């Protein structure tokens, strides 16, 4: 004869509930996830580690110096690069070519140039996507600031950079985030998607720069510049 349990609720508890061990494991897992998430937020946004400067190999450095020299900028070269430059410094006939007017800087080369500055080497990193230049910036908080004095603040910003139909430079703020939180446009003075060049300075440097540039593009991983004749 089939026997039925004297306590029907006991069967329901065994079939649909959790045992004490399972509840303990779930509680432990929740605590571990909470601690891990908190550590990630603190380590990434509140106390971020200094950025690692980008370094180039000897051949990469030589290519970069050659590109800079085409733009009229003689950078601070190392001994080996300077020696090669002296060897190449020989009399030659002047010529112009369309290919010589095109200069492309990779994302790595731009970050390497930033890494030359002691003030920015461990604080600024640039990323290039299509028409978008993104910057990761670590800002030190002044010692006399009432909150988080002396700590490092992580800021991310995006800029839309291109030439408009009139071949004038456009530098527009896409957005700014503070410790991973996007800042509202109102807090930024409603400056999102506004051409900062025409708004504040389409003269002087920008005017001279635009007059000498035929094309300017931010591509995935590179900056492309074509100079005018």
Steps between C-alpha positions, in 0.01 A plus 500: 500500500632851407583722795451878495711741701345633815614858415412602139683833538826308544468354149435843350806642676725226366368532145473878454723662762874526563699314756706678762825425314362647177389818674842533661675459167273757333565746781874445473489547122306826539756632749790408269336668202430812703859518624636441148276770348595746774871428449463549123325836541751624759803375304376623162325829571579623852868401533611421142856388440729728294485441127787318334677722243517365145851429371613446143763274356799653322344455156165635617675801654684567174174489302337741746790747481482486121128586508559786742781639285261509201279727709796722586540375856841378609425300812725396787668195352710236663871447419444221248219682320698824496801319352286358219356845437850644460587228250190585293574874513662531158452753215211414270278668240172643627180329386135477599273200472140441595600198708734713709203717603320206658597415856339234717570468870400179669333498840817349643717779356275772642505340845877465475529874432280568803724267700797730436352758734556428871178685583281282276687170461317325785179701483373516139418229244340554158277266301402550134175379343317625190466881544545455874801571717458374856720599790549330834632753751613456859463830684660555840265663751659799679606449860276785620189356334236405763427155346751228404792741537820367343323214322487431126179557307430305180344700216402375154417735214412462133556750217359494148780630275465554124484766228164645399378572147698824493816310600501666842592298810223369722577399858178410680463358849320166490490452876684485829474235770626530855599176672298316236185712543398716196471870583169663393524748215360777723791455742740538207348834403301339214824459307432152363508479120603866474794589274746637754721646228232724347357576843822610668789530261466473120798730471865500591629143522184333372468740207863447398468125551187478283660705222782246472295180529311347208359204691483384861351171613486299818484136400497179698843498662656790306508872426517597130617843379535622143678834452408752235727614219 
